[in-house]
Amino acid sequence: MAVHWGLIGSGDIARKRIAPALRDLASCTLAAVCRGRPELAESFAREFDAPRWYATAAELLADPLIDAVYIATPVRLHAAQAIAAAEAGKHVLCEKPMAMTVAECDDMIAACRSSGVTLGVAYYRHCYPVIARIRSILAAGDIGDPVLAQVNAFEYFNPPPEHPRHWLVVRQQSGGGPMFDFGCHRIEVLLDLLGPVHGVTSMVGNVAFKREVDDTAIAVLEFERGGYATLSVTHAAREPQDTLSIFGTAGSIHVESLNAGVMRVRRGSHEHVESLPPHTNLHQPLIEDFTAAVLAKRAPIVPGEIGRAVAVVEERIYAARGD
């Protein structure tokens, strides 16, 4: 049995990861795609063997042969499209961040619950083998109690107006700068590994670029279980970084690149290295789990409630700027 998918949005990530997963997984059938320009919708559909294509999400949602939709559009559209999908009886897997506000997340969760459909959010790092291994190390107490986590996420990004991803620096379309765009992924990782957040302190601003959204932000998170984390993100540094370190009372964990999955674990003078790379298609394990959840009528590994929890932290971080 396969879930028949409709893909709403067909940008870069959809082409590189989402459509290939929906096409290649045995449990999935890519049934239709939609895009505002019909000729591009058609070419995308033909590229990935989807039999139908539409110019609008409303047309796609009216297709009775579609069971679930993947929403891969700009953030400002997520809530309205997810709610419309739920009302049409379609299961919803939504790109991150889940929505522009916590209130929109609540509306999405309520709509999906009311319609009896499954809601998931594409925080695919939740499925990384290195994250699963860190979970097990922390649960076993191998580095003692976590005291401090440090995360750096740097990606130089200053697009001109004609760039296809320029919408990411337009506040009404993106919601915020790098903390909103890819910082949300790291917030999800920290919540996953260290639990709920009690307190948030932050600095959010424009260090290098004059634009509507911030280019650099730092957040300090205090966890209910105890311990802290610093999360630093920027669009302005030339050197890319994707690091995670966790320091405990008996040892530490260091990942130089989450997308590579090489981890060093230290206890005293002893250190060992483990290599736990993610799937070559970073989105595929999460899509596979969501599809299995729909078929088994269970919750997905990253449900809407996790997307909402990330949004709560994001709102508290951006409150420092008055956004």
Backbone torsions as a table, in degrees:
resi	resn	phi	psi	omega
1	MET	NA	137.5	-178.2
2	ALA	-126.1	149.0	173.2
3	VAL	-87.3	130.4	178.9
4	HIS	-92.5	119.7	-171.1
5	TRP	-104.3	145.2	165.4
6	GLY	-113.2	133.8	-179.5
7	LEU	-105.3	115.6	179.2
8	ILE	-99.0	107.7	-174.4
9	GLY	103.4	136.9	-177.4
10	SER	-142.4	52.8	178.4
11	GLY	-85.4	-157.3	-172.1
12	ASP	-61.9	-49.8	-178.9
13	ILE	-66.4	-37.7	177.4
14	ALA	-60.3	-41.7	-179.4
15	ARG	-70.7	-41.7	-174.4
16	LYS	-75.5	-36.3	-168.8
17	ARG	-128.9	-47.1	-170.0
18	ILE	-71.5	-54.6	-179.7
19	ALA	-59.9	-42.8	176.6
20	PRO	-58.8	-39.8	179.0
21	ALA	-66.5	-44.4	-179.6
22	LEU	-65.6	-29.3	178.2
23	ARG	-78.8	-39.4	-168.3
24	ASP	-90.4	-28.0	-178.0
25	LEU	-69.0	134.4	-179.2
26	ALA	-63.6	-28.0	-178.1
27	SER	-84.3	-1.7	-175.8
28	CYS	-122.4	148.4	168.0
29	THR	-129.2	122.3	175.5
30	LEU	-81.2	102.1	-170.8
31	ALA	-90.5	-32.1	-175.6
32	ALA	-162.2	155.3	174.1
33	VAL	-132.3	159.0	173.4
34	CYS	-137.0	148.8	177.6
35	ARG	-158.7	148.1	-175.0
36	GLY	-58.5	-31.8	177.8
37	ARG	-98.7	109.8	-173.7
38	PRO	-55.8	-36.6	-178.7
39	GLU	-66.6	-33.4	177.0
40	LEU	-75.2	-36.0	175.7
41	ALA	-60.8	-43.0	-179.9
42	GLU	-65.1	-45.4	-178.3
43	SER	-65.4	-38.2	177.8
44	PHE	-64.8	-46.3	180.0
45	ALA	-59.2	-43.9	179.6
46	ARG	-65.8	-36.8	179.4
47	GLU	-60.7	-35.8	-175.4
48	PHE	-112.6	20.7	172.3
49	ASP	61.6	29.4	173.9
50	ALA	-84.1	129.6	-173.8
51	PRO	-75.4	-17.9	-176.5
52	ARG	-133.8	152.4	178.0
53	TRP	-144.9	150.3	-176.0
54	TYR	-136.6	158.2	178.8
55	ALA	-89.1	-19.2	-177.7
56	THR	-134.7	155.4	176.1
57	ALA	-64.9	-35.1	-179.5
58	ALA	-60.9	-40.1	177.8
59	GLU	-65.3	-43.3	179.7
60	LEU	-63.0	-42.4	-178.0
61	LEU	-67.6	-20.8	177.7
62	ALA	-81.8	-6.2	-179.6
63	ASP	-73.0	114.4	-175.8
64	PRO	-71.3	-12.7	-178.1
65	LEU	-88.2	-3.2	-179.3
66	ILE	-94.8	129.3	179.8
67	ASP	-94.4	-36.1	-172.8
68	ALA	-144.5	155.8	176.8
69	VAL	-126.2	145.1	169.7
70	TYR	-106.1	120.7	-179.2
71	ILE	-95.1	110.9	-176.4
72	ALA	-123.8	49.4	-177.5
73	THR	-113.1	171.8	174.3
74	PRO	-55.6	152.0	-170.5
75	VAL	-56.4	-36.9	-175.9
76	ARG	-60.9	-20.2	-177.9
77	LEU	-94.1	-12.9	-170.7
78	HIS	-57.2	-51.1	-173.4
79	ALA	-62.4	-50.7	-177.3
80	ALA	-61.8	-41.6	-178.6
81	GLN	-70.8	-38.2	179.0
82	ALA	-66.1	-41.9	179.7
83	ILE	-65.2	-43.3	178.1
84	ALA	-62.4	-39.1	178.5
85	ALA	-64.5	-44.0	178.8
86	ALA	-60.9	-43.2	-179.9
87	GLU	-65.3	-25.0	176.3
88	ALA	-86.8	1.8	177.5
89	GLY	82.2	20.0	-179.6
90	LYS	-100.0	138.9	170.3
91	HIS	-68.0	152.3	-170.5
92	VAL	-129.5	121.0	167.7
93	LEU	-114.9	119.0	-169.6
94	CYS	-113.8	139.2	175.0
95	GLU	-61.7	161.2	175.8
96	LYS	-89.9	161.1	-19.5
97	PRO	-62.7	158.1	-170.5
98	MET	-58.8	-41.7	-177.2
99	ALA	-163.2	178.5	-178.5
100	MET	-74.0	-30.3	-175.9
101	THR	-142.8	165.2	174.8
102	VAL	-64.3	-37.4	179.6
103	ALA	-60.8	-40.5	176.7
104	GLU	-64.6	-39.1	175.9
105	CYS	-59.1	-43.3	179.5
106	ASP	-60.8	-41.7	179.8
107	ASP	-64.4	-39.5	178.6
108	MET	-64.6	-45.4	179.9
109	ILE	-62.0	-44.3	-178.7
110	ALA	-64.3	-41.4	-179.0
111	ALA	-64.7	-43.1	-179.9
112	CYS	-68.3	-38.5	178.5
113	ARG	-65.8	-42.7	-179.1
114	SER	-62.8	-36.0	-178.1
115	SER	-89.0	-6.2	179.1
116	GLY	71.6	29.7	178.6
117	VAL	-110.9	160.3	-177.8
118	THR	-85.6	139.4	178.4
119	LEU	-123.7	127.4	176.3
120	GLY	-134.4	161.5	179.9
121	VAL	-126.6	139.9	-168.8
122	ALA	-82.8	54.1	170.4
123	TYR	-85.2	80.0	-169.7
124	TYR	-70.9	-18.7	177.3
125	ARG	-63.9	-19.7	175.5
126	HIS	-57.3	-25.9	-177.1
127	CYS	-96.4	2.7	-178.9
128	TYR	-66.5	135.1	175.8
129	PRO	-57.8	-35.6	-179.6
130	VAL	-67.0	-33.8	177.0
131	ILE	-69.2	-41.0	176.6
132	ALA	-60.6	-39.9	179.4
133	ARG	-67.0	-39.6	177.7
134	ILE	-64.5	-41.0	175.2
135	ARG	-53.2	-46.8	-176.6
136	SER	-68.1	-37.4	178.2
137	ILE	-63.5	-44.9	-179.8
138	LEU	-66.5	-41.8	-179.1
139	ALA	-63.9	-34.2	179.9
140	ALA	-80.5	-10.0	-178.8
141	GLY	74.0	22.3	-174.3
142	ASP	-66.4	-24.2	175.0
143	ILE	-114.3	19.0	-179.3
144	GLY	76.4	-154.8	179.1
145	ASP	-83.6	132.0	177.1
146	PRO	-62.4	132.0	-179.0
147	VAL	-108.8	-46.8	-175.1
148	LEU	-148.3	131.6	171.3
149	ALA	-113.5	146.3	178.6
150	GLN	-131.0	128.7	-179.6
151	VAL	-130.1	130.2	171.3
152	ASN	-117.8	131.9	175.1
153	ALA	-135.7	102.1	-175.8
154	PHE	-119.1	128.9	177.2
155	GLU	-146.4	111.0	-178.8
156	TYR	-65.7	125.7	-174.2
157	PHE	-157.0	110.1	177.3
158	ASN	-144.4	73.8	-169.5
159	PRO	-75.4	144.7	172.3
160	PRO	-72.5	164.9	-176.7
161	PRO	-57.1	-29.3	-178.1
162	GLU	-83.9	-4.0	-179.4
163	HIS	-67.5	138.4	-177.9
164	PRO	-63.2	-19.3	178.8
165	ARG	-106.1	17.8	179.8
166	HIS	-61.2	-25.1	179.8
167	TRP	-57.2	-22.5	-179.3
168	LEU	-67.7	-16.7	177.5
169	VAL	-109.1	15.4	174.0
170	VAL	-106.5	113.0	-169.3
171	ARG	-56.5	-42.2	-176.1
172	GLN	-68.7	-16.7	179.0
173	GLN	-100.8	-33.8	-173.2
174	SER	-103.6	-27.0	-178.3
175	GLY	91.8	-23.7	-178.5
176	GLY	170.7	-176.7	-177.4
177	GLY	-86.5	-142.9	-173.4
178	PRO	-62.0	-29.3	177.9
179	MET	-65.4	-35.7	179.3
180	PHE	-78.4	-39.6	-174.2
181	ASP	-72.1	-65.3	-178.1
182	PHE	-114.4	-12.6	172.8
183	GLY	-61.6	-30.7	-179.9
184	CYS	-59.4	-36.4	176.8
185	HIS	-58.7	-43.3	-177.0
186	ARG	-73.6	-33.6	174.1
187	ILE	-59.7	-44.0	178.8
188	GLU	-60.4	-41.9	178.4
189	VAL	-61.0	-44.9	-178.5
190	LEU	-66.4	-41.0	176.7
191	LEU	-63.6	-39.8	179.3
192	ASP	-61.3	-46.6	-173.4
193	LEU	-83.8	-34.3	-170.2
194	LEU	-116.9	-5.0	173.7
195	GLY	91.2	-171.4	-175.0
196	PRO	-62.0	152.3	-179.5
197	VAL	-96.0	135.5	178.3
198	HIS	-96.7	-45.3	-176.3
199	GLY	-133.7	151.3	-179.4
200	VAL	-135.9	130.2	171.3
201	THR	-127.1	145.0	-175.2
202	SER	-154.5	161.7	167.7
203	MET	-131.7	126.0	-175.5
204	VAL	-134.3	126.3	-179.0
205	GLY	-170.4	-169.1	180.0
206	ASN	-115.4	108.3	-178.2
207	VAL	-90.6	-38.5	-172.9
208	ALA	-120.8	-31.9	-170.9
209	PHE	-117.5	138.5	173.4
210	LYS	-92.1	105.9	-177.8
211	ARG	-159.6	175.1	-174.2
212	GLU	-66.5	-34.1	-176.9
213	VAL	-108.0	159.0	177.4
214	ASP	-61.5	154.7	172.7
215	ASP	-110.6	-11.8	-177.0
216	THR	-149.1	141.2	178.2
217	ALA	-152.2	148.8	175.3
218	ILE	-131.9	132.2	176.8
219	ALA	-124.6	141.0	172.0
220	VAL	-114.5	120.1	-177.6
221	LEU	-108.2	134.9	173.9
222	GLU	-108.6	127.0	-174.3
223	PHE	-96.3	149.4	-179.8
224	GLU	-60.8	-32.0	-179.7
225	ARG	-76.6	-10.3	-173.3
226	GLY	105.4	158.0	-179.4
227	GLY	91.6	167.4	-175.1
228	TYR	-133.0	165.4	171.7
229	ALA	-141.7	142.5	169.6
230	THR	-109.3	132.7	178.2
231	LEU	-123.1	115.5	-178.7
232	SER	-115.8	126.8	-179.9
233	VAL	-132.5	149.6	176.7
234	THR	-159.1	148.8	167.9
235	HIS	-98.2	-2.6	-167.4
236	ALA	-103.1	-17.6	-179.2
237	ALA	-84.5	136.9	-179.2
238	ARG	-73.2	-31.9	-178.8
239	GLU	-80.8	120.0	177.9
240	PRO	-73.8	144.8	174.7
241	GLN	-142.9	150.6	-179.4
242	ASP	-152.1	57.9	-167.3
243	THR	-102.8	156.4	171.8
244	LEU	-145.3	124.6	172.5
245	SER	-128.9	139.2	175.7
246	ILE	-128.1	122.6	-179.4
247	PHE	-107.0	125.7	-179.0
248	GLY	-116.9	177.5	-178.7
249	THR	-70.8	-13.8	-178.8
250	ALA	-128.0	1.9	-178.0
251	GLY	171.8	-168.9	-177.6
252	SER	-151.6	161.7	178.2
253	ILE	-127.4	137.1	-178.2
254	HIS	-136.4	124.1	175.2
255	VAL	-121.4	114.5	-176.8
256	GLU	-75.7	-28.8	176.8
257	SER	-147.4	112.8	179.2
258	LEU	-59.8	-34.3	-179.0
259	ASN	-75.9	-9.8	174.7
260	ALA	-97.5	-38.3	173.8
261	GLY	84.6	15.9	175.8
262	VAL	-88.3	126.6	-173.4
263	MET	-125.3	135.9	172.4
264	ARG	-109.0	131.4	178.1
265	VAL	-117.8	125.4	-177.9
266	ARG	-116.8	136.4	170.1
267	ARG	-137.7	106.7	-175.4
268	GLY	62.4	-126.9	-179.7
269	SER	-88.2	-4.1	-178.1
270	HIS	-92.6	136.2	176.1
271	GLU	-139.0	136.8	172.4
272	HIS	-132.5	155.9	-175.4
273	VAL	-117.2	136.1	175.3
274	GLU	-125.2	139.2	177.6
275	SER	-111.5	115.1	-175.2
276	LEU	-133.2	70.7	-175.7
277	PRO	-68.2	152.2	175.9
278	PRO	-75.8	172.0	174.0
279	HIS	-57.7	148.2	-179.8
280	THR	-60.9	-29.7	170.4
281	ASN	-103.2	102.6	-170.8
282	LEU	-57.6	-31.7	-178.0
283	HIS	-79.5	-21.5	-166.8
284	GLN	-62.1	-45.3	-179.7
285	PRO	-60.5	-36.6	179.3
286	LEU	-68.9	-41.9	177.7
287	ILE	-64.3	-39.4	178.5
288	GLU	-63.0	-42.9	178.4
289	ASP	-64.7	-43.2	-179.5
290	PHE	-61.6	-42.8	178.9
291	THR	-62.1	-43.6	177.7
292	ALA	-62.6	-36.9	178.9
293	ALA	-64.3	-41.9	177.7
294	VAL	-61.6	-46.0	-177.6
295	LEU	-67.5	-34.5	-178.6
296	ALA	-91.5	-3.8	-178.2
297	LYS	56.9	47.5	176.2
298	ARG	-123.6	173.4	177.1
299	ALA	-75.3	143.5	175.2
300	PRO	-74.3	167.5	-177.2
301	ILE	-67.3	-27.6	175.5
302	VAL	-125.0	85.8	-178.9
303	PRO	-79.4	175.8	179.8
304	GLY	-58.7	-30.4	-179.3
305	GLU	-62.7	-33.5	176.4
306	ILE	-70.0	-41.5	175.4
307	GLY	-58.6	-39.4	177.9
308	ARG	-66.0	-43.4	-179.9
309	ALA	-59.4	-39.2	175.7
310	VAL	-64.1	-42.9	-179.3
311	ALA	-61.8	-36.0	177.6
312	VAL	-61.5	-45.8	178.7
313	VAL	-64.4	-42.6	178.1
314	GLU	-57.4	-46.2	-179.3
315	GLU	-61.4	-37.2	179.9
316	ARG	-70.3	-35.7	177.0
317	ILE	-65.0	-46.2	-176.5
318	TYR	-76.3	-15.8	176.9
319	ALA	-60.7	-26.5	179.6
320	ALA	-63.7	-26.9	-178.9
321	ARG	-92.1	-14.2	-177.8
322	GLY	87.2	16.5	-178.8
323	ASP	-76.0	NA	NA
